[in-house]
Amino acid sequence: MVNVEDRLSFFPALYRVDVNPEAGMWYLYLTIILLSIVVYKLGFAKKLPPLKSALIYLFLILGCTVLTFLAVFLPVTEGLIIAALILIIYKIRLRREQAKGTV
């Protein structure tokens, strides 16, 4: 018999999804939403009117529902962290280049 605890990704194991599924899934869902918003803001966000922006965030949150179920056994949250770190490094380097005037 396969032990589910051994197959969990890092964040579901951290939030103890196998012991307390209701609270653990909510924590995982909120973590994925926050990381998705950070990645969206760092890499893809444009200045939009408030209603269009709210619509984008609504669909982002709905999409995170599917990602949460996938994140139990797949490294979705870890991938979002890596994407956020890469985008942060990119933004820092871009601002340095703009301050020098080379871009």
C-alpha positions in Angstrom: 0.0 0.0 0.0 1.3 3.5 -0.9 1.8 5.9 1.9 0.2 9.3 0.9 2.4 11.1 3.3 5.5 10.1 1.4 4.1 11.4 -1.9 3.1 14.9 -0.8 4.9 18.0 -2.1 6.7 20.2 0.3 4.0 22.8 1.1 1.2 20.3 1.5 3.4 18.3 3.8 4.3 21.5 5.7 0.6 22.4 6.1 -0.2 18.8 7.1 -2.8 18.2 4.4 -2.9 14.5 5.2 -3.7 15.1 8.9 -6.0 18.1 8.7 -7.2 18.3 5.1 -9.7 21.2 5.4 -7.3 23.7 7.1 -4.3 22.4 5.1 -6.0 22.9 1.8 -7.1 26.4 2.7 -3.6 27.3 3.7 -2.2 25.8 0.5 -4.9 27.7 -1.6 -4.1 31.0 0.1 -0.4 30.5 -0.5 -0.9 29.7 -4.1 -3.1 32.8 -4.6 -0.6 35.1 -2.9 2.3 33.7 -5.0 0.3 33.9 -8.2 -0.5 37.5 -7.5 3.1 38.3 -6.8 4.2 36.6 -10.1 1.5 38.3 -12.0 2.4 41.7 -10.6 6.1 41.3 -11.2 5.9 39.9 -14.7 2.7 40.5 -16.4 0.6 43.3 -14.9 -0.2 46.4 -16.9 -2.0 49.5 -15.9 -5.7 48.7 -16.4 -9.0 50.2 -15.3 -10.2 48.9 -11.9 -13.0 46.7 -13.4 -10.7 45.0 -15.8 -8.1 44.5 -13.1 -10.7 43.0 -10.8 -11.8 40.6 -13.5 -8.3 39.5 -14.1 -7.8 38.8 -10.4 -11.1 37.0 -10.2 -10.0 34.6 -13.0 -6.6 34.3 -11.4 -8.2 33.2 -8.1 -10.5 30.7 -9.9 -7.5 29.3 -11.7 -5.7 28.9 -8.4 -8.4 26.5 -7.4 -7.3 24.0 -10.0 -3.6 24.6 -9.1 -4.3 23.8 -5.5 -5.5 20.3 -6.2 -2.5 19.7 -8.5 -0.2 21.2 -5.8 -0.9 18.4 -3.4 1.4 15.9 -5.3 3.1 18.2 -7.8 5.6 21.1 -7.0 3.3 23.9 -8.1 3.9 26.2 -5.1 7.7 25.6 -5.3 7.5 26.6 -9.0 5.7 29.8 -8.2 8.4 30.6 -5.6 11.1 30.1 -8.2 9.2 32.2 -10.8 8.8 35.0 -8.3 12.5 34.9 -7.4 13.5 35.0 -11.1 11.2 38.0 -11.7 12.5 39.8 -8.6 16.1 39.4 -9.8 15.0 40.6 -13.3 13.3 43.7 -11.9 16.3 44.6 -9.7 18.7 44.3 -12.6 16.4 46.2 -14.9 16.1 49.1 -12.4 19.9 49.1 -12.0 20.4 49.3 -15.8 17.8 52.1 -16.0 19.5 54.0 -13.3 22.8 53.8 -15.2 21.1 55.0 -18.3 22.1 52.0 -20.5 18.6 50.8 -21.2 
